[in-house]
Amino acid sequence: MNRILRVRSLIPQARANLSTSVKRFDNAKVRRNQERFQHADGKPVHLKGGPMDMPLYYCAFAFVGGSCVYALYGLSQLILKK
């Protein structure tokens, strides 16, 4: 019986910790992002996020290119194995 009473006393606390409300949608933030990303400045969308987008883009491009070269090297070693 004591266990049931203890569980009953925990139920209101559990309900208080769960939030079912929806966070307010910030329309001003959406408008600022729309203005920034839809501005016709000649940049593609994936480079309009800020100053770090360009170096990250080129690092990712170099990583993919290097990975392709390394994969081709590995394949050539398997093919030309003596």
Secondary structure, DSSP 8 states (H G I E B T S, - for coil): -HHHHHHHHHHHHHHHH---------HHHHHHHHHHHH--SS--GGG-S-TTHHHHHHHHHHHHHHHHHHHHHHHHHHHT--
